[in-house]
Each structure stands twice: as C-alpha cells, then as structure tokens.
Amino acid sequence: MEKADQDARMECVKLAGNEQIQCLAIIAKTIDTPNTKRLQDIFDTYGFPNAKRVGRDGVSAFMILLQHSPTDALRAKCLKPIKKAFERKELSPMDYANFTDRLLIHQGKDQVFGSNFDFKDGKLVMSKTVDPKNLDRRRAKIGLPPVSEYMKGLADTYHLQVEMPKTN
C-alpha cells in the first residue's frame, strides 16, 4: 500500500502546477480512499500498529498512509496511540509533526510544527501556525530541523516555490 501510494505521488511530482494538483486529486480518490478503508479495518481489528507488532517500517508506512487519508475520522481515533508511540520513540519527529499539524489544520486550528503547506497560486505556502517566532524552537524540541531546511526540501521535492505566509 505504501509503495503504490509513494510511486503514484512521485509520478505527480514530475508534473507542474495545476497538472500536479489534478494528479494528486485523482490519487486521493483512487488510492487514498481505498487505503483509508483498509487502515480503518486494521485499526478496528488490531488497534494502532506498534513497532513490536509491525516494526518501525510498518509504523512509518501506517503513518504515511494515514497522512493521506481524505477524512479525519481515523486520525482522531489514532491521536492518543500516536502520542504514546512518539513518546516510546516508535515514530519519527517528522511523522509526529505531520500528523499533529494535519489534524489541527483539519480541525480549523493553527498548526504547531510548521509541517503543513497549502497550494496557493502555484506555490506552497505554510498554513497558519501558532506563534511563528518560536516555531524553530518547538521544532528543535521534538528533534526537527529548522523550518528553512524543511522548506528547501519541499521545494526540491515538488519543484515549486515554497514560502511563509504573508503577514499584514
């Protein structure tokens, strides 16, 4: 499931602008929706997959697929187990930050770790973030690099301009 997810996304990354966005929208229907149903079945049967049961790679795969879920129902169920998995060091700081920020954004709240970006006018623009002045401090506290490094990585991966939101 993870390989199909990532292979499809890498094909989209080769496209530019609106074509890339349209490609990702198709993936949301053809890959993300069925994967979410399967993740829900796994969660309902076994609970959140811990590293003892599926290894760190299995936990990481679950997290990647969960990130791409088109709904928040399963994310909300996974919140407590994910916090515990992060505390046990079964999740990478990036997996934890991505999960936390995505859930907050979907709940209409500001993100905490600056991992979520929106497509706007052909660019990736950081979603609204709590206390941007202390963003790098929060990122460092959980083991993430400065946001400038993360933004450079996004630009290199997606071949798009990546920027902080404009302040008024």
ZIDAPE-V309649 format. One record per pair of residues at least 4 apart in sequence whose ideal C-beta (glycine too) atoms are under 6 Angstrom apart, sorted by sequence separation. I is the first residue (numbers start at 0). J is the second residue. D is the distance in Angstrom with one decimal. If there is no record, write none. Layout:
i->{I	I}
j->{J	J}
d->{D	D}
This chain:
i->{2	14	25	26	27	28	30	41	48	53	71	77	90	96	144	153	14	48	50	68	84	85	90	103	110	119	138	84	104	103	116	117	154	11	14	50	153	48	116	117	48	85	100	135	11	104	115	135	150	11	100	113	134	48	100	101	100	113	96	110	81	97	96	109	110	111	7	109	109	113	104	7	4	38	112	74	34	47	123	58	66	62	35	47	113	0	39	71	31	123	32	122	31	122	123	124	125	50	125	124	27	96	92	92	92	1	1	0	20	16	12}
j->{6	18	29	30	31	32	34	45	52	57	75	81	94	100	148	157	19	53	55	73	89	90	95	108	115	124	143	90	110	110	123	124	161	19	22	58	161	57	125	126	58	95	110	145	22	115	126	146	161	23	112	125	146	61	114	115	115	128	112	126	98	114	114	127	128	129	26	128	129	134	126	30	30	64	138	102	64	77	153	89	97	94	68	80	146	34	73	105	67	159	69	159	69	160	161	162	163	89	164	164	69	143	141	142	143	60	63	64	118	121	157}
d->{5.9	4.0	5.9	4.9	4.7	5.8	6.0	5.9	5.6	2.7	5.6	5.1	4.5	5.9	4.2	5.9	4.3	4.4	5.2	5.8	4.2	4.5	5.0	4.3	5.1	4.6	3.8	4.9	5.6	5.2	4.2	5.6	4.5	5.4	5.5	5.4	4.7	5.7	5.4	5.6	5.9	4.3	3.7	4.8	3.7	5.1	4.3	6.0	4.5	5.2	5.4	5.9	5.6	5.1	4.5	5.8	4.4	5.3	3.7	5.5	5.7	4.9	4.5	4.7	5.2	5.5	5.0	5.7	4.5	5.0	5.3	5.6	5.7	5.7	5.7	5.1	5.0	5.7	5.8	5.4	5.5	4.3	4.3	3.4	4.7	5.3	5.4	4.8	4.6	5.2	5.9	5.9	5.4	4.4	4.5	5.6	5.3	4.3	5.7	5.6	5.4	6.0	4.7	3.9	4.9	3.9	5.7	5.9	5.7	5.1	5.9}
